[in-house]
Amino acid sequence: MHFEYNIEGGDFTRAGYASSQVKKLLKKQGVEMSVIKRTVVAAYEAEVNVVAHAYGGVMYVDLDDRQMRIVLQDTGPGIEDIQQAMEEGYSTASDAVREMGFGAGMGLSNMKKNAHELNIESEVGKGTRVEIIMQIA
């Protein structure tokens, strides 16, 4: 199965929509609740990062009997230093984003903690690609 969800940068009213669709899909497939929770945390953090930092992007979701692969591709400023950005508490979020309760610098580290496999590629001035792989069976 393949699904695609458009994510608009700056639209915090819809932040989490794609992740909630992932949750519904996994529940429908009868996936264990602990795996659903980890998957949704990782997907939500990635989705909010697109909303908070990029101009927009797409979440691609592919599901088979063994795994779910979630890829978020955005158009935005990119991540200058991925290793530094993975550190808990490191954030480049604007003051406006922080005032809304986002941008605490936990997004990438939460993705890493919850994903079975996490791959991040970024090009400054172009955008970022995040791949989250979850074993569901």
N, C-alpha and C positions, 0 to 999 in steps of 0.2 A: 504494500500500500504506500502511496505517495501523497503528501499534502504540502501545500505552500500557504504561508501567511505573510502578508505584507505588514511591515512595521514602519510607522511614520515617526521620524525623529521629532522629539519635543512634545508628542501627544501622550501625556501621562494619563489622560482619561481612559485610554485603551491599553495601557501598559499591563501586561499579564493576560491579555485575551488569548494569544497563541498558546501560551503555557497552559491555560485552562482547557484548551482544546486537546492538547497532548494528554492531560490528565483524564479527560473523558474517554479518549481513545484507548488508553491503557486499561482503564477500569472495564471498558466494554470487552477487552481482550482477556480479562481475568488475570491480569498480571498481579503478582504479590504486592501488597500495599507498601511495604518498605522500599521496594524498587520504584514504585510510582512516586513516592515522596521524594526520593533522591533525584529522580529524573525531573520532576517538576521544579524542584529548587534550582537545579543546574540550568534548566531551560528558562525559568523566570529571571534569574540573574543575568543571563545572556541577553534576553529580550529587553530588560530594563536598561542594560548598557547601550543597546542600540538607541532606545528612546532618549537616554540622557546625553549621549555623546555624538551620535551620528545624524546625518541628514535623513536617513531612512535605510531600510534594509528588508531582507526577506528571510523567514525561517522556513527551511525545507525539512520535512520530516519523512523518513523512510522507515517502515516497519515490516519485519518478517517474523517468522516463528521464533527466532533466537535473539534478535536484537533490534533496538531502535537507534537510528542514526539521525541526529539533529544537527543541521548546519545552518548557521546564521551568517549571512554575507551582508555587510553594510557598506555604504558610501559615506565616508566621513574623514575625520582628521587622522585616523589610524592611531596606533600605539607606538610611541617612540622606543620604549624599553619594556618589552613584555615581562622580562624577569622581575624588574622593579614593580611593575603593575600587579604582579602576582602576590606581592607582599601585603599581608593584612594591614589595613589602615591607609595604604597609599591610594590617593584619589586625585584625579584631575577634574572632578565635577565642579561646575560653576556654583557660585553662591546661591543662585536661584534654585538650582537642582537640590542643593543641600537643605535649603529652607523648606522644601517640600518633603524632606525626610529620606531622600535618596543620596547616593554618593558618599557613603561611609567608608568606601575602600575595602569592601568585603566581597564584592561581586565575583571577581576572578578566583579568589581563594575559595569561595563557597562552591563555585563550579568545579574546581579541582578536587575538593573534598567529597563531592557527591557523584561526580561522573566516574564511570568505570574507566573511561579513556577520554582525555581532553587534549585537543590540538588547537593551537592558536597561531595564525599567520597574520601579519599586518604590514601594510606599507604606508608610511607617513604621507599624508596628503591625499590618499586614495581610499583607504578603508581597511576593514578587518574581517577575517573569516574565522569563525569559531566552530569547531566540530566536537560534538558530544556523542559518545557512544555508550549505550547502556545495554547490558546483557539482561534479557527479560525472561529467559527460560533456562 
